[in-house]
C-alpha cells in the first residue's frame, strides 16, 4: 500500500533516456526544479491535442510494468500499490508484447531544455 516514505528504485533505460537532457555532471538530476516545474517543461513539448492526466506518468509506468515483471509484489514495492490493487486495476490492461514495445520507446529531440 502507499506509504509516506521514499522508495529507491532502479531507473529503467527509458527513464534514463528521457532524463538525459536535464542531467548535470554531478549531483541531483534535476537540482533546483520542483516536480511541477519539470512537468511544465515536459508538457511544453507535447502536442496541443495531448490531454495531461493527473498521475498519468505513474499510472502509465504501472500499467506497462505489470505485464513485464514476473511478480506483482515487486511492482507493488516499486509503485507503492498493494498487489491486490495492481491485480484489480492493472492486470490485463496491456499484453507483454505491448509492454515490451512501450519500454523500447525513446524520446525525440526536445524543443525546450531546462537551463
N, C-alpha and C positions, 0 to 999 in steps of 0.2 A: 504494500500500500504506500501511498505518497506520504513522505515524512519531510519535516523541515530540516533536513541535513544534506550536506553536499554529497554528491556521488562522483567518484572519479571513474571515468570510462575511457576505453581505448577509442581514439577517433578513427572512424572509417576513412579509407583513402578518399572517398568522395568529399567528405567534410574537409579534409586537409586541403584538397584542391580548391574548394570554394573559399577557404580562408586565406589562401596564398596571397591575394592582392593586398591584404591588410597585415601581413606578418612583419615583425620587426626582427632585427638581427639578434636580439636577446630580450628576455623578459616576457611579459604578457603578450598574447597575440594581438589583442585589441585594447591595449592600455589607454585608459582615459575615455573610453567610449561606453556609454550605457547601452543596455540591450535595446532600448527604444531608439537610440540614435543609430545603432547598427542596422536595425530593421528598416529605418527610414532610408538609409543609403542603399540597402538591398532592394527595396521597393522601387527606387528611382530607376532601376534598370529593367523593371518588369513592364510588359505591355499594359496600356491603359485598360484593356479588357480583363486583365487579371484581377480576380477578387481575392483579397487577402483574408484568410480565415484565422480568427483568434486561436492561438496554439497550433496553427497549421503545420509549422515545421516539426514540432514534437509529434503530432498525430501522424504526419506523413512518415517520419522516421519509424515510428512504432508499427504502422501498417506494413511497411516493407521489411522490417526487421523480423517480424513474427514468422513468416514462411522461410526465412533464410537461416534462422538459428535452430539448433536441434532441441533446445529446451526453453519452454515458456518461463521457467524460473530464472534463467539467465536474462531474458528480455525484461522480465519483471524487475530484476536488480538494476539493469541499465536504465530503464524508462521510469521506474518509480510507480509502477502499477502492480496490482496483485495478479498472479497467474489466472485466477478466476475471471477477473475483469478483462484480461487480454483474450481469454478464450471466448467470452461472450461478445466482446466488441470488435475484435480484430482478426480472429482466426477465420480463414477462408475468404477474406476480402480480396486478396490477390494471390496468384499462384507463385510457386517457387521460381518458375521461369520469368514471370513478370518482375519479381523481386530481384533476381539476378541482373536483369536488364536495367532496373532502376539504379542499382548500386554501381553500374558502369557509367552512369551519367557524369559528365564533366562540364564545367562552366564554359560559356563563351567568353570572349574578351569583353570585360565590362566597360561601359562608358564612364562610369564615375569611380573614383577611388577616394579612400579616406586619406587625409594628409598625415 
